[in-house]
């Protein structure tokens, strides 16, 4: 993901010490900026923060707002937050004094039954359990072209959690009523922070322009709706234009899983099924928040 600066958010600034973190979270959501919400769910003995305390942790590990205690908790929580942003999984961190970890038969850094343990180095020697929850931008599907398959994709993609960006001539935009963003060109251009997938469904109207634009931006997947023969012919033309082999290898096609699809709606479904496989690869949980 590409990092963008958020107005009012600086890694070296003091955190917002407020119980209402919603304005900050809304700013991050509006900018499609990933973050982690850390919540103290249990405390035992003397601890600086109490159950219910929350903090928003930015992708660089800075506490953007809220408070969950001092240095005793911060290092372990920030480490868990960064890991959660990488794999999209929630975590439960239990920060305990060394003698209690010994009594439990666990070591700092060990994970057991879904709980990750860390050592409390502070004199208070209290215990804090903190739930770490990643809040990620919704994935973005960029559809290049104004074909029947493109129309079907724009309708179906939001139902499985994708935002939709349309790259097509202005006169075709009215056919994409559900799109979140419209671009009056076949080239995707600069992408934002969200995981981005590009499907080129131009049907001969600007194939080369769309493909050249798609491989020039850092996206997770580039798929082309068309036959293998057509894809190879287009790659040959792109090669003549100086497009490198690594960039050409990023073009996958024919787009979609082999479901025996025939109609535009069925082809769109097969494409979304393929994108879902790619999107969920490596994820073991599905209770991830998307913004």
N, C-alpha and C positions, 0 to 999 in steps of 0.2 A: 504494500500500500504506500501511496505517496503521502508525505507529511505536509499538512497545511497549518499555518498559524491561525489561532482562534483569537478574536478580539477579547481582551481582558484575561487571557490565559498565558502565563509566562512561567517557565520552569523555575526561575529564581525568585518568583514573587511569593509573598506570604499566602498561605491557603485561606480560603474563605471559611471563617469560623462561624458557620451558620447551620442551624438544624434543618433549614430548607434548602436543599441542594438542587431543587427542580430548575431554577433559572439557569444555573451552570450546565446542568445536564441537557437542557433544551438547546443552549448555544452549541454544545458539542454535537447534538443530534442534527441540528440544522446544517452544520458543516460536514456531516457524515464522518465525524472524527471518532474513532474507537476509544473506549475508556473502560475502566473497571469500577464497579460499585462494591466497596468493601463494607461489610456490616458486622459489628460485634454482636454475636448471638448468645454468648454466655461468658460470665466472669466468675472467678472464685478467689476469695481472699482479697488483698488490696491490689487494685489496678487503677491506672490513671483514667482509662475510659470505661464506661459501663455498658451493659447490654443495650442495644438500640443505637449506639453511636455509629455514624457512617462517614465514609470518606470516598471522594471520587479521585481515582488515580489515572493520570494521563498515560499515554503510551510510552513516554520516556521515563516513567517511574516517579514522576513528581506528584505530590499531593496537590491536586488542583482545587480541592475544596473539602470542607468537613474536617473531622479529626477522629482518629481511633487510638490515640495514645502517642507516646514519644518513641524514642529509639528502640525501646524494648520490643515493640511490635513491628516497627516500620520496615526493617530489613527483610524479615520473613514475608511480610505481606506484599511488599513491592516485588520481591522475587516471584511470588506466586501469581501476582497480577500480570507480570510480563509473560509468564508461561501461559496464563489463561488467554491472553490476547493472541498468542501464537497458535494454540490448538483449539481455541473456542470453548474450552471446558471450564465448568465451575470447579471450585476447590473449597474444602473446609480445612482451615489451618488451626491447629491447637498449639498455643505457645505456653509452655510449662517450665517450671524450674527443673534443674537437672535431676534432683533427687526423685521427683515424681515421675520423670521419664524412666528412671532406673527401676522404680517400683512397677511400672507398666511393662518393663522389658523392651523398651523401644529406644532408638537413638534419634538425635536431631537429624532431620532430613528424611527419616523413614516414613513410609506411608502404609497404613494398616486399616483395612475395612473402610476405605474412602476418606480417612482422616490423615492429613499430613502433619507431622509433629515438628516443632521447632523449640529451641531452648530459650528460656527467658533469662537474660543476662543482668536484669535490673535488680537492685536491692529489695524491691517490693516482693519479689518471688511469688507473684500472683499468677493465675492461669487465665488466659483469654482464648476463646474460640471465635474465629473470624471467618465469615462466609465471603468468598471472593467470586464475583459474578461478572463475566465479560459482557459488555454491551457493544455490539458490532454493527457497522453500517449494513443496511440491506444490500445484498448483491445486486449488481447492475447488469442487465442484459442490453447490449447495444445491437440494434437490428439495422443493418444496412440494406436499403432497397425497399421497394413498394410492391412486392409480389403477393399473391394470395397466401403463400406460406408466411411471409412477413406479417401480414394482417392477422393471421391466426395466432402467431407467436405473441404478438402484442396483447391479444386478448387473454391468452392462457397463462403467460408468464407471471402476472401479478398474483394468480391464485396459488402459486407455490412460493411466494415470498420474494420475487424479483421486482426491482424497479426497472422501468423500461425507458431507454433512450432511442429515439428514432433518428436515423440519418437517411434522409430522402429529400427529393425536390419539394419545394414549398407547396406546390399544387397537390401533392399527395398527402399532406399532413392531416387533412380532415378525416382521412380513413383510419387514423390511429387515435381514436378518442381517448383511450386509456393510458396514453404515454405520459411519463413524468417529465420528459424533456424532448424537445425537437430541435434538430440541427438541419439547416438547409443545404446540406452537402452530403455526399456519400462517404466522406472520411470521418472516422470517429473523433479525431483530434485528441486533446488532452483529456485523460480520465482522472477521476477523483480518488478518494481514499478507499472506496469499497472494492471488493473483489469484482472484477469486470470480465464479462464474457461477450465475445463478438460473434454474431452470426451474419454472414453475407448471403443475402437472398435477393440478388439483383436481376436474375433471369436475363442476362445479356445487356442490361441497361447500366453500364458503368462498372462491370465486374473488376477490371484492372484497377480502377481508381479506388474502389472500396477495399480490395485486398491489399493494395499497397499501403493504404492508410491504416488498415487493421494491424499489419505486421510491424508498423513503425511505432506503436504505442505499447506500454507494458501491461498487457492484459493476460488473464489466466488461460484463456482458450480462444482460438479462432476457428470457426467452423464455416464451411462453404456448402450451400445447398446446390448440388449439381452432381453429374456423373464423374467417375474417376477419370475418364478420358478427358472431360472438359477441365477438370482440375489440373491434370498434367499439362494440358495445352496452355492454360493460364500461367502456370508456374514457369513454363518455358519462356513466355513473353516477359514475365517479371524478371527472370534471370537475365534476359537481354537488356533490361533497363537497369541492371546493376544491383538488383536485390540479392543479398547474400544467401548462401545455402541454409545457415541456421535460421534466418528469417523465413525462408520458404518452408522449412520443416515444421514451422509452427502452424501452417494451414492444414487443418484436419478435414477430411471429407471422404465420401459424402456425409454431411452432418446428420447426426441422429443414430440411435440404436437400430439394428435390423429387426423391426417389428412387422415387416410386411406392409408398411404404411403405403397408402395410395392417394388419399385425398389430402388437400392442404392441411386440414385440421389434424389428420392422423400423422402427417409428416412433422407438424409442429409438436405434437405430443411426443414423438420419438426423439426429437431434438431436446426437448425439455427433460426427458428421461435421461438422456446422456449427460446433460449439464448437471442434473441432480446427482448422478454417480460421481462426477468430477468434484462437485461442490462438497459432498459428504465424505469423500475419501479421507480416511484417517481420523474421522470424528467418531467417537464412541457414544456421545450423548446428543440428544436432539433438543434439549430444553435450553437453547441458547437464545438470548434476546437479540433481536435485530431492530435497528432504529430507522 
